[in-house]
Amino acid sequence: QVQLVESGGGLVQAGGSLRLSCAASGTIFSINTMGWYRQAPGKQRELVASITRGGSTNYADSVKGRFAISRDNANNTVYLQMNSLKPEDTAVYYCNVVLNILTTHWGQGTQVTVSS
């Protein structure tokens, strides 16, 4: 069993910053890809950023240059540093962990609200 614990969401003014964290625990031998998705009201869940075990990253065009994803492999933790936040970044952010081609886990979600 794998548990994901997210933290760091909250309310911030436009232009501000937040840092999300997601720690995975349980029966974990190795984590392939870790990432963050978000879902705004009335919209589909979308990829925000992902990072492979080797450190290769992928970002949604809307967050490039503003967000940075990183991971601590020793502690099975992934981070999302969000800078220059915009009201359109408001959403529930979900941590995603891919152990292998057959096994994916999701966090419970953390609310990020950016006021204008």
N, C-alpha and C positions, 0 to 999 in steps of 0.2 A: 504494500500500500504506500502511496506517495501523497504527501500533503504539501500544498503551496500556501505560504503565508505572505500576503501582500501588505505593504504599508507605504505611507507617504502622500496619499491623496489629500485633497482639501480645496479650500477656496482661496483664490489669488486674483489680484488685479491684472488686467492686461499689461503685458510687458514684464511680468514677474516670472519667477522660477519655482519649480517643484522638482523633487527627486523621488522617484518611486523605487521601491525595493521589493524583491520577491525571493523568498528563501524556500528551497525544496528540501524536504526531509523524508525519511522512510527508507524503503528498500530500493536503493539506487546504486547501480554499478557504474553507470556512465550516462551522461546527458549529452545528446547530440546538439540540438538547437534549442536556444532559449529566446523568448521574444515577448513582445507586448502588442496586444490588439486593443482596439477601442470600439465602443458602440455608443453612438449618440441617439437620442430619442427619435424614433421613426426611421432610423437608418440601419443598414446592415453592419455587422461587425467587420472591421477592416484592420489589416496589418499596419502597425505603426513602425516597428523596427524589430529586427531579429539579429542574432549573433550565433555563429557556430562555435563549436568547442575550440576550434583553431583561431577564432577571433575575427573571422570574416563577417562583415555587417551588411545589412540591407535596410534601407529606409523608404518609407512612403515619400513621394515627392513633396507633399505638403509640410513635412517636418524636417526636410534636409536643411542642414545649416543651423537648425535651432535645437534639435534633440540629439542626444548622444547615448547610445546603449553600450553597456559594459557588463562583464561577468567575472565572478570569482569562482573558478572551477573547484578550488579546494573546499569551498563552503557551499557549493551548489546554489549560488545566489546571482541574480541578474538585477541590474540597475537601469533606470531610465532617467537621465538628467534632461529636464525640459526647461529651456530658456526662451525668452521672448514669447511668452504664451499669448495666445489670441483667444477671443471668445469662441471661435470655431473649434478650438481644441477641447471644449467642454464635452465630456463623455464619461462613461464608465470604462476604466482601463483594466484589461485582463492580462494576467501573466499566462504564458503558454510555455510548456516544457515538452520537448520531444525526446523520448528516451530511445526509441528506435522506430522503424517504419510502421510498426503495429501499435505503438503505445504513445499516447499524447495525454497530457494532463493540463487542466485549466485551474487558475485561481478563482477566488470568489468574486473578484472585481473590487476596484476602489474608485470612488467618485472624484473626478477632477472638474472643478467649476472655475471658469475664468470670467470675471466680470469686466464689463467695458467701462 
